[in-house]
Amino acid sequence: MEKILPKAISKRKKVGLNIPASKWLKEDLKGFVKDVFSPDFIKSQNIFDYTYINNLLEEHFTGKRDNRKQIWTLMMFELWYKEYMKA
């Protein structure tokens, strides 16, 4: 593509891909997020404090705070746990 693209593009440093995770968690994936962090599962798992997780979610869903990094990380752990720990 070097012959086709302008040098400003072909010679620039690598640029990361940003995904709209904050919006997805708040809108498109909201139901899924709530399922992953169901009170019964979190409490039975006895690893995380449900009150803390619920506060993270409520702050994010209401727009009070952008907790996408924490929510995404916890969600990936929970999905891994459900898959490999046979919860």
N, C-alpha and C positions, 0 to 999 in steps of 0.2 A: 504494500500500500504506500510505501515511501515515495513512489513516483507519482501517485495520484493525490495524496494529501499534502496540504501546505506544511512546510518545515516546522512552523510554530506548533503544529499538532504532532507530527511524526517524531520530533526530537524532544518533546517535553517529557518531564518526569511522569512516572506512573501515577494515575489518579484512582483512588479507591471508589468503590460503588456504594453509594448511600441508599439504603432502603427506607421506606416510610414506616418503620417499625412502630413508632409512637402512635401514628394514626391507625395502623392495622390493629394494634392491641386495644385501642380505644373504640374502634368501630367494627371492622370486618371480622376480627378474631375475638371479639368481646365474649361471645357465648362460649367459644372454645376455651378461652382463658378461665372463665368462671368454672367450667367443667374440670379443667386440670387442677384448679385450686379449690375443689369442693371442700366444705368444712369437714364432712365426715372422713374423707380420705386424709386430709392434712392432719386432723386430730388422731386418727388411727395409726398413721405413719409415725407420729411422735418424734419427728426430726425438727420441724420448724414450728414456730409460734404462729398459730392461725391468726391471732389478733394483729400481729405485725404484718403478715401477708395481706390481710384484708385492708389494713390501712394503706399499704402501698397501692393496692388496686383502686381503692376509693379515691385516693389523691390523684391517681392517673386518670381514671374515668371522668372525674369532675373537672379536670384541667388545672387543679391546684398545683400539681407538680408533675414533671416529666420523669416518671420512674421506669422508662422503657428498658434501661440496661439491667436494673435489678429484676424486673418482672421477666424479661427474656431469659436471663441466666437461671433464675429459679424454675421457670417453665421447662427449659431444656433439661435441667436436673430431674424434674418430676417425670418428664417423658422418658428419660433414660431409666429412671428407677422403675417405672411401670413396666418397661420392656424387659429389663435385665434382672430385676430383683423379683419379678413375677408377683407384683402386688395386685 
